[in-house]
Amino acid sequence: MSTDLDQRPWLLRWAVLGLIVAGGIIQIVMSTYYLSVAHAPQPHDLPVGYLATPANAADVQARIEQGGQFAAHRYDSTDAMITAIRTKDVFGGLDVSATPPHLYVASAAGPAAAAALRTAFTTVVQQQTAGQVQQLVAAGQPVPAPTVQQLTTPPAITDVVALPPDDRSGASIGLLVQALAIGATVASIGLGRIGSRTKPSLLRGVGHTAALLAYAAASAAAVLVAAHAFGVVTAGADVHLFRTFLLVSVAVTGSVAGLVALIGPAGSFLGTAYFLFGVPISGATVLAEFLPPAARVLGQVLPTGAGATLVRDNLYFPDASVSQPVATLALYAIVGLLLVLVTNALANRSRRASLLQVTPRAEQADAPG
């Protein structure tokens, strides 16, 4: 049995050529996107703290902020700076108010941030010590042995909020968010297709919404069990993290399902966009403060970015404010579920109106003349 392509081989050649060109364009776009946001991540005004004497505070702050990678905040005590690290007001801090200097980091906020702080603050300490050496040499005074040792020895480091031993690379946040996003997208598409086989009505919308919520709860529980199995979750955080995973899942599931209900199957591409475009700029693998400004802002207004921030903070920074990611996720969830309910109700109303218009005409046609 011949087909149109058999009868018109030129059409086949153009179809293959079009596929090759389209594939090449997609690869160029995706490669450019991924490399532009994550090929060489570096901090952009990363908030950090420091302790210094009044005499050298200005010099220390200028050295820290040189190059625009860090925004330095001075604290009056070590306890105040550690509290700021635990609430994620700063990502680490340097104490040069006494000898030897001491560096405080939070690897749970992102190993890349901790590594950048180690490198930058070690350089700051060495520059400060080298300046003292130059002053002594210029004055013709001998350089004390402790000063030389301080110049060659990096500062002691305290990890205020450390990653768990089973997640030393900090990759678990990204993996958990990806699992939630993929599962929620598949579920919303599947439930949308099942629902399309029934008549639209408010009752169908309520059932669809209930199914989405039930799936989100099952998804959150499954991810929590997996996180426990691999030692990512600390003891006593189950209820709190279940709520976190549930909100992330509802935000993704609800928003995709709402768009599918509004414009049809094409709405399912929103879930693909979350995964392909949202995850790389979510801050899960590359810290948000290390992304270009536009990517950072866009990443945090998507449910994948808000979800990654909320999961990280609830896992490791319980004292940090989470109002912004919670509000973002709640907005996606509420708008998406409302779209499911409203589109079903309006479609049913339109259908009933069309039946009322058709029925009298049909009866009039069947009436005897």
Summary of the structure (lengths in Angstrom):
residues: 369
radius of gyration: 28.8
end to end distance: 52.6
largest distance: 124.0
contacts: 1207
relative contact order: 0.10
helix: 70%
strand: 6%
